[in-house]
């Protein structure tokens, strides 16, 4: 079974790396097949480039952009349109 984690993110450069690291550590230690999709919601900071850098070392991590109207709900919707796992969870960019 493959788990998809969708993270809606708006200007999360200060915390997105730590959130991804936390998820990767937990999912890997449990030996889950997973993907982490960070939906960059009209970011004006380096959130997307940070996620793309993470994805260079781990193909299970990817960044996509919400090209629709900005907002949490639209970012979640965008992520739900792009996941490929058997189950999906929404996770906050700041790991709250």
N, C-alpha and C positions, 0 to 999 in steps of 0.2 A: 504494500500500500504506500502511495506517495502522498505526503502532506505538503500543502501549499500554505505559505504564510504571506499574507498581503499586508503591507505596511503603507498606509496613506501618510505622506510626509510633506509638510510645508515648512521650508526653511529650518531644517533639523540638523544643520551641519555640526552643531555642538554635541550632538548625542547619537547620531545615526550609526557611527562606527561602533560604539559600545553596544548598542542594541543588536546590531548584526552579529558582533562577536559573541554576545550572550546566547543568541539563538543558535548559531552554528555550533558552539560548544555543547549546548544541551542536546540538540538534535543529533549531532554526531556521536556523542557519548551513548545515546540510546539506540544508535545504529538505524535511525530512521532514514528512509529515502525522502528527500525534501526539496523544495524550491522556496526561495525567499524573493518576493517581488516587492520592490519599493516603488510606490507610485508617487512620482514627484509632481506635486500639485502647485503648478505655477511658481516654483521656487526661484528666488532671486539671489540665492547664495550658492555654495558649492556642494549642496546635498547630492545632486545627481553625479557629479564627478567623484565624490567619495564612494558612492555605491558602485559606480562603474569600476573604480580601482579595486574594490573588494571582489567584484566579479571576475577580474583578470586572474585572480588566484583560486577562485572557486566558481565554476560554471553554474552552480545551483543558485547563484545570486545574480539578480538583474534589476536594472532600473528601467522604468517606463515613464512616460510623461502623460499626465492627464491633459488632453487637449480640449476638453469640454469646459464648461463653466467651472470656475474655481470653487472649492469647498470640500469639506470632509466627505459628505455623502457622495459627491461626484467622483472623488478620488477612490473611494471604496468601490463604487460601481465600476470604474475603469479597471481596477485590480481584479474584480470578479469576472470581468470579460476576458481576462488574459491568463488566468491560472490553468494549470494542466494536471493537478493532482486529483486524488480520489476524495480528499477532504480538504477543506479550507478554513483558515482562521484569520481573523483580523487582529493585528497587533499594533500597538501605538509606537510611533517613532521614538518616543522618549522612554519606552519600556514601562510606562505607567500601568 
